[in-house]
């Protein structure tokens, strides 16, 4: 009877030893995977920082002004191009006749076009 108990105890000890070995080797591979993921996160954060710096450079007002002049031919507004509210034509209040071409009517009143 004691011999059977000793054999069972030895089998249980061997099973526990095998389980411990598997758990420890699994933990080592998990640690390695964790280190790889942390390194990848570090690389991605560095890339995000680089991209944020690139966006800041692209959104710089001087850069936008330069690109607008270069590719679109835009220039800053001159003072004579600015309108005040009094310069805009008034719409009739009673729903009466309106200009056939409202764009032409506005341009006729544009300060830069001989009003």
C-alpha angles and dihedrals in degrees: 000000000000090000091057091050090050092050092048091048091050090050091049090048091050091048091049090048091052091047091050091050092050093047092049094048090046090051090051092053089046090052090051092049090048091053090050092050092048090051090050091049089052091052092048092050090051090050091049090052091050092049092048089053090049091051091049089052093048093048094049108126093227091052092048091048091050093048092047091053094043101046106019103030092234120159130187116272116269117223092249089058094061119094131206123213090257090060093062117094114250121240115229111262097211096056090252126151117322131196114281092227109033092184091057090046091054093045090051087060094045109124093222094054104062103277 
